[in-house]
Amino acid sequence: MAAISLQHVRKFYDNGFHAVKDFNLHIEDGEFVVFVGPSGCGKSTTLRMIAGLEDISDGNLQIGGRVVNDLQPKERDIAMVFQSYALYPHMTVRQNMGFALKLDGVPKAQINERVDEAAKMLHLEPLLERRPKELSGGQRQRVALGRAIVRKPQAFLMDEPLSNLDAKLRVEMRASIARLHRKLGVTTVYVTHDQVEAMTMGDRIVVMKGGEIQQVASPMALYERPANKFVGSFIGSPAMSFLDGHVLGGVVGGEGYALTLPTDMAQRVSGHEGRPVSLGLRPEILSLLQPGAVADNGAVLRGVAEVVEPLGAETIVTVQVGAQNIVARLAGNVDIRAGQALALVVDCSRIHLFDAESEANIS
Ligand code: ATP
């Protein structure tokens, strides 16, 4: 096992494209770190630089305390798991899993022992004599994981390993990988564009955009204290909604709404008096004003239901406030029809304010 450290790492591709910009991160020994971000943000490039599959244009990469910038992938003692399983079709599961060890000249008895151990962990024992074409997608991906495990590397690097699986299998495999990590405690860097995968698997999440780190934090810290509007909108489903507005005298308001800020937040944003902001609302901080309840007007948004999506356990409602839309997550049994006027109570202690220009969280 090993810590992984990237200092001022950059990647320029041959065509001059600056894919990764001044990337700084220390991954602790045994940590599970997820790189997440939209397509093209540079997460795979960063992972491939750690693996040694891409040259590092600038900066330093250390694995287990030694600088590995110029080492070949096989000298870095890491194992990659990809989206495509890349299993050898003519080999059995056992042969696939043991192949790298065989190339390394590990004695046969030892290979068998390590393959059996990994197969047990991944519930692959009954499948060891099958060939890849006789396996389901999920089973193939478990074999690909098994192939990585048997090598007992210092770190696992995984690039969207679950994206070829259907939704149900993905959930199962997510749990398998998390269990495996708890059991083996091997440093793992995991790339995904799926924020649910990131939130459920990572000890820490690195949110990237345009080749730059936006924020590094634990899942809950990211959710509760997003550093900027991009992180706020990228993490969470349904996504955070935004309303344009201004801060004036402890109130954030815009077209068709005015909310009273909690005292501590009003103090923090007092320097933004009169400046444009973006108000961030998570769907779950909104609830229906109950009939007959006394409305605290400083904590109520009034609008019209645009789209109503009953999901059983909850109902997702898109509400038009002024000319803008927000999304509310309401109880499953609410009786709302599109076109209906709604009053929503806002938990103002959980709102976020972002500077309209820099998009930094100022609340
Ligand atoms: P995805 O989720 O789509 O895989 P990603 O975040 O992993 O996206 P990368 O594959 O790291 O993104 O690519 C980062 C940027 O670098 C993209 O804009 C991509 O077009 C560009 N890029 C990738 N490979 C090359 C290459 N060989 N030459 C030039 N540009 C490249």
Residues whose N, C-alpha, C, O or C-beta is under 5 A from the ligand:
A	BS01	ATP	Y13 F17 A19 P38 S39 G40 C41 G42 K43 S44 T45 T46 H193
